[in-house]
Amino acid sequence: MVTALLHRQPKLILGLLFVGFLVWISGAPTTSAPQASAPATPFWESETKAKRFTVPEISIVDALAAIARGALVIDVRDREVYDQGHIAGSVSVPLAELKRQAEEFAALTELELIIYCGDGSRLGPEGTQALNEAGHPSTKNLAAGYSGWKAAGHPVASGTK
């Protein structure tokens, strides 16, 4: 049947094959059935991204107000990175150390704690989660991290403290 049709209408068959090929390489759906949406990031990026945490976050503006009220600002990056540049007035408590001392920090319930890392996406949220799980009621991650703080022109310092 196909060979008979091919002999009678070769241009039609070749045209349909060509259109099918174009639809296939364009990725357009070939049916009207609902399609599942593609992930927001390609699979090779999503597999390499750091684990995400759902923790309370604080903006730079709100962090400035909290600091004025006496909040303790904790840098969870390595001390060498802290020495190169950090939020003025912050203390260095690398993430591993913070996790070991989480219960001690959780006992400081009268203090508002602001945790930050380089960009607010990995170490800061992990430290914030550790203190939240240890029972500290008002620990927040600085969403913009050190890079956002510095880019906004707020006070930074270098060296040890």
URUR-V627970 format. One record per backbone hydrogen bond with DSSP energy under -1.0 kcal/mol. CO is the residue of the C=O (numbers start at 1). NH is the residue of the N-H. E is the energy in kcal/mol with one decimal. If there is no record, write none. Layout:
CO_NH_E + CO_NH_E
This chain:
1_5_-2.4 + 2_6_-2.8 + 3_7_-2.0 + 4_8_-1.7 + 5_9_-3.2 + 9_13_-2.2 + 10_14_-2.5 + 11_15_-2.4 + 12_16_-2.5 + 13_17_-2.5 + 14_18_-2.3 + 15_19_-2.6 + 16_20_-2.5 + 17_21_-2.2 + 18_22_-2.4 + 19_23_-2.5 + 20_24_-2.4 + 21_25_-2.5 + 22_26_-1.7 + 23_27_-1.0 + 42_45_-1.2 + 42_46_-2.2 + 43_47_-1.6 + 45_49_-1.1 + 56_141_-2.6 + 58_143_-1.8 + 59_63_-2.4 + 60_64_-2.5 + 61_65_-1.6 + 62_66_-2.4 + 63_67_-2.9 + 64_68_-1.9 + 65_69_-1.3 + 66_71_-2.4 + 67_70_-1.2 + 72_114_-2.8 + 73_91_-2.4 + 74_116_-2.3 + 75_93_-2.6 + 76_95_-2.0 + 78_82_-2.4 + 79_83_-2.8 + 80_84_-1.0 + 81_85_-1.0 + 83_159_-3.6 + 86_157_-2.8 + 87_90_-2.3 + 91_75_-3.1 + 94_98_-2.6 + 95_99_-2.6 + 96_100_-1.8 + 97_101_-1.9 + 99_102_-1.0 + 101_105_-2.2 + 102_106_-2.6 + 103_107_-1.2 + 105_108_-1.6 + 107_109_-1.7 + 108_111_-1.9 + 112_72_-2.7 + 113_140_-2.4 + 114_74_-3.3 + 115_142_-3.0 + 116_76_-2.4 + 117_146_-2.9 + 118_147_-2.9 + 122_126_-1.9 + 123_127_-2.7 + 124_128_-2.7 + 125_129_-2.6 + 126_130_-2.0 + 127_131_-2.1 + 128_132_-2.6 + 129_133_-2.9 + 130_134_-1.5 + 131_136_-2.7 + 138_113_-1.5 + 140_115_-2.9 + 141_58_-2.8 + 141_143_-1.0 + 142_145_-1.2 + 144_148_-1.8 + 145_149_-2.1 + 146_150_-2.9 + 147_151_-2.4 + 148_152_-1.6 + 149_154_-1.8 + 150_153_-1.7 + 155_88_-1.8 + 157_86_-2.6
